[in-house]
Amino acid sequence: MGGAVAAPTPPPPASSYAQPDSGAGQIVIVGTDFGTSAPVVTLSGFQLVVVSFSNTDVVAMLPALIDPGTYTLAVSRGGTNDGNFPISLIVEEM
């Protein structure tokens, strides 16, 4: 009666909120269950560079010449997407 035992599936990542910081050129995403390896972060389909991450927050670089507007943010881990949610980025003129 030997058989493989499947490992439990971790819960999908869940984003609570995202805070863009145009001055630093980064976005901070806060939530839960982001995991122990770097997640994939996309902004309206454009993959962002992840600077740092933990199980509860992710920091990613924003594109250098991003325009003000509303963008769709997605965070995925191991092929599991926590869904998309709109965020408004306010880019101040320098």
C-alpha positions in Angstrom: 0.0 0.0 0.0 2.9 2.4 -0.7 1.9 5.6 -2.4 3.1 9.1 -2.7 1.8 11.6 -0.2 1.3 15.0 -1.8 2.6 18.0 0.1 0.0 20.5 1.2 -0.5 23.3 -1.2 0.4 26.7 0.4 -2.3 29.4 0.3 -2.1 31.8 -2.7 -0.4 35.1 -2.1 -2.9 37.8 -1.0 -2.1 41.5 -1.5 -3.5 44.0 1.1 -2.3 47.2 -0.5 0.4 48.6 -2.7 2.1 51.9 -2.2 4.0 53.5 -5.1 6.9 55.7 -4.3 7.8 57.6 -7.5 10.6 59.5 -5.7 12.4 56.3 -5.0 11.2 54.7 -8.2 9.8 51.7 -6.3 6.5 50.1 -5.3 5.9 48.4 -2.0 3.3 45.6 -2.0 2.1 44.5 1.4 0.1 41.3 2.0 0.5 37.7 3.1 1.8 34.4 1.8 4.2 35.8 -0.8 6.5 32.8 -0.1 10.2 32.3 0.4 11.4 32.8 -3.2 11.1 35.9 -5.3 7.6 36.4 -6.7 6.9 37.7 -10.2 5.4 41.2 -10.2 3.8 42.7 -13.3 2.4 46.2 -13.8 -0.1 46.2 -16.7 1.7 43.2 -18.2 5.2 44.7 -17.8 7.4 42.6 -15.5 9.1 44.6 -12.7 12.4 43.9 -11.1 12.0 42.7 -7.6 14.4 44.4 -5.2 13.5 42.7 -2.0 10.8 40.4 -0.7 9.6 38.5 2.4 6.5 36.5 3.1 4.6 39.7 3.9 6.0 42.4 1.5 7.6 42.9 -1.9 9.5 45.9 -3.1 9.9 46.2 -6.9 11.4 48.9 -9.2 9.0 51.0 -11.2 9.8 51.7 -14.9 12.0 54.9 -15.2 9.6 56.9 -17.4 6.2 55.8 -16.0 3.3 58.1 -16.7 0.7 59.0 -14.1 -2.4 56.8 -14.4 -4.1 53.6 -13.2 -2.3 50.4 -13.7 -3.1 46.7 -13.0 -0.7 45.1 -10.6 -0.3 41.3 -10.4 1.8 39.2 -8.0 2.4 35.6 -8.7 4.3 32.8 -6.9 5.0 29.5 -8.5 2.4 30.0 -11.2 -0.3 31.0 -8.7 -1.7 34.4 -9.3 -3.4 36.2 -6.4 -5.4 38.2 -8.9 -5.1 41.6 -10.4 -6.1 44.8 -8.6 -6.0 48.4 -9.9 -3.7 50.9 -8.3 -3.3 54.6 -9.0 0.3 55.8 -9.4 0.8 59.5 -8.8 4.0 60.6 -10.4 5.2 64.1 -9.4 7.0 66.4 -11.8 10.6 66.8 -10.9 
